[in-house]
């Protein structure tokens, strides 16, 4: 029995990955290629990708939204779990990084399920609302620039259906959120959003200590 979550030591993490991870060949190659980039830390952990795949299948998601693509590992994790007629609308601003994502989506045979929209995500989300997508998404994943997290959350709440789930990444922020002396903008934004969600009567929520912290929100 444990009264709190175990600390994830290097050895324990290696055990977890070695004994529980199921990764497709495309995911492994994408992770290896991304690891060569100077900003590779922007990619979610493989165990988080596996959890998201599990979640998509368990929830029976058919229509998903992603805010922040990077090189596409999370997109791949979601799209592979969608049914053949499923759809993922993926939002990003980088042609450079999403060009890597596109290659692996194609290699994995899921490119037809993914619609990439290259524009500032706030604009894309506003456009989706204007196009009549309100309340039509089963799942949304937010993993982009932190200053806009609250705007992404509010837009996602409008776009997901009642009972739909929103995942918000980096909500433990490498532990910086627990350091009262850390007052940089991104840290403060994440703290404020976490407090807001904790008291938000519109949702049920939990924060999982997986990867860099994953907050899950279920719209009531």
For each residue, the residues with C-beta under 8 A, 3 or more apart:
1:
2: 5 6
3:
4:
5: 2 209
6: 2 12
7: 12
8: 12 13 16 209
9: 12 13
10: 13 14
11: 14 15
12: 6 7 8 9 15 16
13: 8 9 10 16 17
14: 10 11 17 18
15: 11 12 18 19
16: 8 12 13 19 20 21 47
17: 13 14 20 21 46 47
18: 14 15 21
19: 15 16
20: 16 17 47 50
21: 16 17 18 46 47 50
22: 50
23: 27 28 31 46 49 50
24: 27 28 76 80 108
25: 28 29
26: 29 30 76 104 107 108
27: 23 24 30 31 46 49 73 76 77 108
28: 23 24 25 31 32
29: 25 26 32 33 104 107
30: 26 27 33 34 71 72 73 76 100 104
31: 23 27 28 34 35 43 46 73
32: 28 29 35 36
33: 29 30 36 71 100
34: 30 31 37 40 43 70 71 73 100
35: 31 32 40
36: 32 33 40
37: 34 40 71
38:
39: 42
40: 34 35 36 37 43
41:
42: 39 70
43: 31 34 40 70 71 73
44: 48 49 52 73 74 77 143 169 211
45: 48 49 210 211 212
46: 17 21 23 27 31 49 50
47: 16 17 20 21 50 51 210 211
48: 44 45 51 52 74 169 210 211 214
49: 23 27 44 45 46 52 53 73 74 76 77
50: 20 21 22 23 46 47 53 54 77
51: 47 48 54 55 208 210 214
52: 44 48 49 55 56 74 77 78 81 141 167
53: 49 50 56 57 77 78 80 81
54: 50 51 57 58 81
55: 51 52 58 59 61 139 165 167
56: 52 53 59 61 64 77 78 81 82 139
57: 53 54 60 61 81
58: 54 55
59: 55 56 138 139 165
60: 57 138
61: 55 56 57 64 78 81 82 86 138 139
62: 82 83 85 86 87 138
63: 86 87 136 137 138 139
64: 56 61 78 82 86 87 88 89 137 138 139 140 141
65: 88 89 90 91 128 137 139 140 141 156 159 160
66: 69 74 75 78 88 89 90 91 140 141 143
67: 91 121 125 140 141 142 143 144 152 156
68: 91 92 121 141 142 143 144 145 169
69: 66 72 74 75 90 91 92 94 97 98 101 116
70: 34 42 43 73 74 92 94 97 101 143
71: 30 33 34 37 43 97 98 100 101 104
72: 30 69 75 76 90 98 100 101 102 104 105
73: 27 30 31 34 43 44 49 70 76 77
74: 44 48 49 52 66 69 70 77 78 141 143
75: 66 69 72 78 79 88 90 101 105 114
76: 24 26 27 30 49 72 73 79 80 101 104 105 108 110
77: 27 44 49 50 52 53 56 73 74 80 81
78: 52 53 56 61 64 66 74 75 81 82 88 139 141
79: 75 76 82 86 88 105 108 110 113 114
80: 24 53 76 77 108 110
81: 52 53 54 56 57 61 77 78
82: 56 61 62 64 78 79 86 87 88 110 113
83: 62 86
84:
85: 62
86: 61 62 63 64 79 82 83 113
87: 62 63 64 82 113 114 115
88: 64 65 66 75 78 79 82 113 114 115
89: 64 65 66 114 115 117 128
90: 65 66 69 72 75 98 101 114 115 116 117
91: 65 66 67 68 69 117 119 121 124 125 144
92: 68 69 70 97 98 116 117 118 121 144
93: 118 119 120 121
94: 69 70 97 98 118
95: 98 99 118
96: 99 100
97: 69 70 71 92 94 100 101
98: 69 71 72 90 92 94 95 101 102 116 118
99: 95 96 102 103
100: 30 33 34 71 72 96 97 103 104
101: 69 70 71 72 75 76 90 97 98 104 105 116
102: 72 98 99 105 106 111 116
103: 99 100 106 107
104: 26 29 30 71 72 76 100 101 107 108
105: 72 75 76 79 101 102 108 110 111 114
106: 102 103 109 111
107: 26 29 103 104
108: 24 26 27 76 79 80 104 105 111
109: 106
110: 76 79 80 82 105 113 114
111: 102 105 106 108 114
112:
113: 79 82 86 87 88 110
114: 75 79 87 88 89 90 105 110 111
115: 87 88 89 90
116: 69 90 92 98 101 102
117: 89 90 91 92 124
118: 92 93 94 95 98
119: 91 93 123 124 127
120: 93 123 124
121: 67 68 91 92 93 124 125 144 148 152
122: 125 126 148 151 152 155
123: 119 120 126 127
124: 91 117 119 120 121 127 128
125: 67 91 121 122 128 129 151 152 155 156 159
126: 122 123 129 130 155
127: 119 123 124 130 131
128: 65 89 124 125 131 133 155 159
129: 125 126 133 134 155 158 159
130: 126 127
131: 127 128
132: 136
133: 128 129 136 137 159
134: 129 158 159
135: 158 159 160 161 162
136: 63 132 133 159 161
137: 63 64 65 133 140 156 159 160 161 164
138: 59 60 61 62 63 64 160 161 164 165
139: 55 56 59 61 63 64 65 78 160 164 165 166 167
140: 64 65 66 67 137 156 159 160 164 165 166 167
141: 52 64 65 66 67 68 74 78 166 167 169
142: 67 68 149 152 153 156 166 167 168 169
143: 44 66 67 68 70 74 168 169 170
144: 67 68 91 92 121 148 149 152
145: 68 148 149
146: 149 170 185 186 189 190
147: 185 186 189
148: 121 122 144 145 151 152
149: 142 144 145 146 152 153 168 189 190 193
150: 153 154 189 192 193 196
151: 122 125 148 154 155
152: 67 121 122 125 142 144 148 149 155 156
153: 142 149 150 156 157 166 168 193 196 197 217
154: 150 151 157 158
155: 122 125 126 128 129 151 152 158 159
156: 65 67 125 137 140 142 152 153 159 160 166
157: 153 154 160 166 202 203 217 219
158: 129 134 135 154 155
159: 65 125 128 129 133 134 135 136 137 140 155 156
160: 65 135 137 138 139 140 156 157 164 165 166 219
161: 135 136 137 138 164 219
162: 135 219 220
163: 218 219
164: 137 138 139 140 160 161 218 219
165: 55 59 138 139 140 160 216 217 218 219
166: 139 140 141 142 153 156 157 160 203 216 217 219
167: 52 55 139 140 141 142 214 215 216 217
168: 142 143 149 153 171 193 197 214 215 216 217
169: 44 48 68 141 142 143 211 212 213 214
170: 143 146 173 190 212 213
171: 168 177 190 193 194 207 212 213 214 215
172: 175 177 207 209 212 213
173: 170 176 177 186 187 190 212 213
174: 212
175: 172 178 179
176: 173 179 182 184 187
177: 171 172 173 182 187 190 191 194 213
178: 175
179: 175 176 182 187
180:
181:
182: 176 177 179 187
183: 187 188
184: 176 187 188
185: 146 147 188 189
186: 146 147 173 189 190
187: 173 176 177 179 182 183 184 190 191
188: 183 184 185 191 192
189: 146 147 149 150 185 186 192 193
190: 146 149 170 171 173 177 186 187 193 194
191: 177 187 188 194 195
192: 150 188 189 195 196
193: 149 150 153 168 171 189 190 196 197
194: 171 177 190 191 197 198 207 215
195: 191 192 198 199
196: 150 153 192 193 199 200
197: 153 168 193 194 200 203 205 215 217
198: 194 195 205
199: 195 196
200: 196 197 203 205 217
201: 220
202: 157 219 220
203: 157 166 197 200 217 218 219 220
204: 217 218 220
205: 197 198 200 215 216 217 218
206: 215 216
207: 171 172 194 213 214 215 216
208: 51 213 214 215 216
209: 5 8 172 213
210: 45 47 48 51 213 214
211: 44 45 47 48 169 214
212: 45 169 170 171 172 173 174
213: 169 170 171 172 173 177 207 208 209 210
214: 48 51 167 168 169 171 207 208 210 211
215: 167 168 171 194 197 205 206 207 208
216: 165 166 167 168 205 206 207 208
217: 153 157 165 166 167 168 197 200 203 204 205
218: 163 164 165 203 204 205
219: 157 160 161 162 163 164 165 166 202 203
220: 162 201 202 203 204
